[in-house]
Structures are given as C-alpha cells and as structure tokens.
Amino acid sequence: MDKMQKRNADVENVRQRPAVAPRVDVFENEHEYLIVADLPGVKKEGLKLDIDDDELKLEGTRNTSEPGALVAGECRAVDYRRTFVVPEGVDREKIDAELAAGVLRLRLPKAEALRPRQIAVRAG
C-alpha cells in the first residue's frame, strides 16, 4: 500500500444524508389552512416543527436501519426540510399537527376575527 492509499484508508468515510423538500398540498377553507405533507418513513420522534415570526419550518428524518443484513436496498436515509410563510391572521396558539402513516397534517386555524361571518340585520 502506498502512502496515498494508507492516508485515504485512515480518513473516516462520511456519507452525507440527502436533504429533500417533501411533497405537500396546501388547502384553505373559511376556518383554516391545511398543509398535507408526505413524509414516508418519518416517525414522530424524527419530526420537528418550529414557528418563528411568519416562518414555519418543517424538518423530518427518515432512518433506514432495520435489524438484519440488508439484502436489497432502494430506500435510503433522508432528511426532509421545508419552510412556509405563515399567512397573517393564523391563530398560532391553536396550530395542530398529526402524523399518521407517513402523512403529516398541519392545521393552521384562522383567527376568529378573520373568519367570514353573517351579520344579523335588525328591523328598526
């Protein structure tokens, strides 16, 4: 083994994890905004949601370590990252998140004052 091969053998082999933006659908109705994000393989412990000012950050980690020897592998470890601008009028205290079967449902309710309402008319 020459010097270059020995030096390369002593260097730690580090594989970087890819970071990708998850696919999302965003819906709006009179009560809320709903963000539906595909996060296959992400568990609750691997999911982080932060809101700061008008920015909502979503970060998820999918690990692929399973017991046993890998025979064939097409799925790999990946980090999901996505940032959203939170519209004005969202009630931040009532934001709700649910992760089930690799799908995140993030509900951003509109503040009561901004919701459409019907105004009663009185006869005089």
Secondary structure as the mmCIF struct_conf table of DSSP 4:
data_model
#
loop_
_struct_conf.conf_type_id
_struct_conf.id
_struct_conf.beg_label_comp_id
_struct_conf.beg_label_asym_id
_struct_conf.beg_label_seq_id
_struct_conf.end_label_comp_id
_struct_conf.end_label_asym_id
_struct_conf.end_label_seq_id
HELX_RH_AL_P HELX_RH_AL_P1 LYS A 3 ASP A 10
BEND BEND1 VAL A 11 VAL A 11
HELX_LH_PP_P HELX_LH_PP_P1 ARG A 15 PRO A 18
STRN STRN1 ALA A 19 VAL A 20
HELX_LH_PP_P HELX_LH_PP_P2 ALA A 21 ARG A 23
STRN STRN2 VAL A 24 GLU A 28
BEND BEND2 GLU A 30 HIS A 31
STRN STRN3 GLU A 32 ASP A 38
TURN_TY1_P TURN_TY1_P1 PRO A 40 GLY A 41
HELX_RH_3T_P HELX_RH_3T_P1 LYS A 44 GLY A 46
STRN STRN4 LEU A 47 ASP A 52
TURN_TY1_P TURN_TY1_P2 ASP A 53 ASP A 54
STRN STRN5 GLU A 55 ARG A 62
BEND BEND3 PRO A 67 GLY A 68
BEND BEND4 VAL A 71 ALA A 72
STRN STRN6 VAL A 78 VAL A 85
HELX_LH_PP_P HELX_LH_PP_P3 VAL A 86 PRO A 87
TURN_TY1_P TURN_TY1_P3 GLU A 88 GLY A 89
STRN STRN7 VAL A 90 VAL A 90
HELX_RH_3T_P HELX_RH_3T_P2 ARG A 92 LYS A 94
STRN STRN8 ASP A 96 ALA A 100
TURN_TY1_P TURN_TY1_P4 ALA A 101 GLY A 102
STRN STRN9 VAL A 103 PRO A 109
STRN STRN10 LYS A 110 LYS A 110
HELX_LH_PP_P HELX_LH_PP_P4 ALA A 111 ALA A 111
HELX_RH_3T_P HELX_RH_3T_P3 GLU A 112 LEU A 114
BEND BEND5 ARG A 115 ARG A 115
HELX_LH_PP_P HELX_LH_PP_P5 GLN A 118 ALA A 120
#
